[in-house]
Amino acid sequence: MGHKKLIRFQAINSFTNVLQYPENMKGNWHVFFKNNNPITLELACGKGEYSVNLGREHKDRNFIGVDIKGNRIYNGAKIALTEGLDNVAFLRIHIGKITEYFAPGEVGEIWIIFPDPFLRESRSKNRLTHARYLHLYQQILKTGAKINLKTDSKELYDFTVETIAEQGCHVHENLVDIYGTGKATGPLAIQTYYEKMHLAEGRTIYFISFSLPEGEIKMPERFKKDGTEEPGA
């Protein structure tokens, strides 16, 4: 591990807004935040730009950036501490274990911002909009809560559109080119470190917002053929 990463890992150990594999948090986030405000998750949050920026704008909501990489979490956590953003926290866990940290209906919204698209078909089950992940989200989200995906990957965008159609999800908004259509307003105007790089390279940015069906998420046959287990396995 590089010296800089080591320093950041040591630093977040003392950050009061960073929880690393915490125990007994499921159903108890209102105690941590000292309020009953709705909770929004930023999954694979990286530097946590969305959590911090949304936290600045919406003091009546709580925001949690979730990632496994502590050296990345450091950036957003330090900004939140410096600015006194008590409604912003960071959770260092594996996203595949998300149901161990949130109770049914405890989460009001999810943002997935420029996640790894896992372009190799053999790794598609790692995409954060794969049915196995939607199954997990369904166990912690309030009924009708939105899941928002922002990406520069057409492959991930197309995969997500196909997946939510298969699962009978309700689409709230579907934008093929955020900036080309002049829709980069509100939360969509927040630019992460990676988004700025993508825009400089002339890439198209996609966005889709949807909510899960009332029925249980099922694993499509095309994934079962590859030996992929049922969602949540």
N, C-alpha and C positions, 0 to 999 in steps of 0.2 A: 504494500500500500504506500502511495506517495506521501511525502511529508505534509503537504497541504490537506490531503484527504484525512490524514490521521488527526491533524489539529481540529478539523471540522467535526469529526466523529467525537472527539473528546469534548468539544464545545457543546454539542447538542445534549450531552449527558446532563448538563447543568441548566438547560433551557426549560423553563417551566411550561412552555407551550408545546413541547415535543414529548410524545408518549411512545415508548419503544416496547412493543409486545406487552402492553399493560394487561393486568389481570382485573377482573371484575368491573370492566367498563360497559359491558353489554347491558343496555337499559338504564345506564347511570350517567349518560352524558350531560343531562340537565344539572347534575350535581357538580360536574367539572366546570361547566360554563356559568353555573349559578343563575340559570334562567331556564325557561321552557320554550325558548325560541326555536323555530324550525332549523333543521340541520341540512346543510348542503355539503356533499363530498366532491372533492376534485381527485379523481383516481389517476394513478401514475403521474402525480403532480409535478415531479421534477423540482424546479426552483420555486414552485408555488405561486406563480404570478397571478393566476386566477383567484386563488384563495385570498391572497392579500388585497388585490384590487376590488373584488366583490365585497370583502370585509370592510373596506373603506367606505363603500357606497351604501351598504345595507347593514346598519348597526342593529337592526331588528332581526337579524338572522345570524346563525353560527356557521362557520365554515371550517372544514377539516380537510387538509391536504394529505393524501395517502400515497406513500411510496415506500419501497424497500431500501432505497439508496439514501443513507443518512447524510452523505456529503452534499447531495443536491438539496435536501430538505433544509439544510443549514441556511441557505440564502433567504428563503421566504420567512423562516422562523425568526431569524435575526431582525429582519425588517419589521415584522409584526411586533416583536418585543420592543424595538426602538420606538415605534410609533404608538405603543400602548394599545394595540388592537386586541382587546380581550375576547373578541368574538372570532378569532382566528387561531387554530391549533393545527398541529401536524401529527400524523400517526404513522409510525414506521412498522409496517407489517407486510406479509405477502397478501396481495389482493385476493388470492384464492381462499384465504382464511377469513374473509370479511364478515361472514355470519357469526364468527366467534366474538366479534367486537361490537355488533349492533343488534338490537332486538327488533322483532317484527314491527314495521311501521315507524321506526325511530328516525328514518332518513326521509327528508322531503324532496330532495333533488340530487342528481348526479351530473357532473361535468367530466368529460373525457377529452382532454386537449392534446392533440398531436401525439397519440400513443405510438409505440412501436407497432407497425402494421403486420409484422411477421409474414413477409411476402411468400416464403416457401410454404407450399400447400401442406407439407408434413407438419408445419408448426401453426397451422390455422387455429387450432384449439386454444392457442395462447392469446388470440385477439380478444380485446376487452369487450367486443360486441358479439362474441361467439355465444351460442345457445347455453353453454355450460356456465358462462358468466351471467347471462341474463337470468338464469335460474337462481343464482346466488343473490342478485340484486332484488329479485322478486320477494325474497325472504326478509329484506330489511326496509324496503321502500313503502311509503304510504300508498294507498290505492290511487292510481291516476297520476302519480309523481312523474316528472319528466326526467328523461335521460338525454343529455346533450352531447353530441360528438362533433368535434371540429378537427379536421385533418387535411393534410395536403396529399394524402394517398388516395388516388382514384380506386385502387384495388380494395383498400379497406372500406372506402365509402360504398362501392358497389356491393361488397360482401355484406355490409351492414344493411343496405336497402333490401337485399335478398333475404337476409335472416329475419328482419322484422316483418317482412311480408309473409314469410313462412309461419311465423309465430302469431300472426294476427294482431300485431301491435298497432296502436293508433299514432299516426304521424301528425305532429303539430306544425312543423315547419321543415322544408326541404330546400336547401339552397345549393346549387351546383357551383356557383361562383360568387362568394360573398362580396368581394370587392367590385367585381364586374357588374353586379346588380345593384350596387350602392346600398347594400344591407348591413354594412359593417358599422352598426350603431349599437348603443347600449353595451351589454356584456360582450357582444361580438367584436366590439372595437378594441378590446383588450388584446394586446399583442405580446406573446411570449418571446423569449429569446430565440427559440427555434422558428417561430412564425416570421419574425423579422428576417431571418436568413432565407427562409423559403420565398418570401415576397421579393427579396433582392435577386433571387434566382429566377423570378418570373413564374413561379408555380401557382396553380389554381388552388384556392382554399375552399373546401367543402364543409357544409354544416347540415346536420339533421337532428331534429328534436322529436322524441317519441315517448310514449308511455306503454307499459307492458299490459298484456291482456289479463282478464280476470282468471282465465284458465291457466293451468300449470304449463310452464315452458317445457317443450318436448325436444328430444334430440332428433334432428333430421336423419333420414336413412343414409344420406351420402357420407355422414360422419361415422355412422355405425360400421360401415364397410371398412373403414380404416382402423377399426378396433377401438375407437373412441368410446369411453364409457358414458353412462347416463350423466346428465348434468349434476354437478355437485360432488361427483365421485373423486 
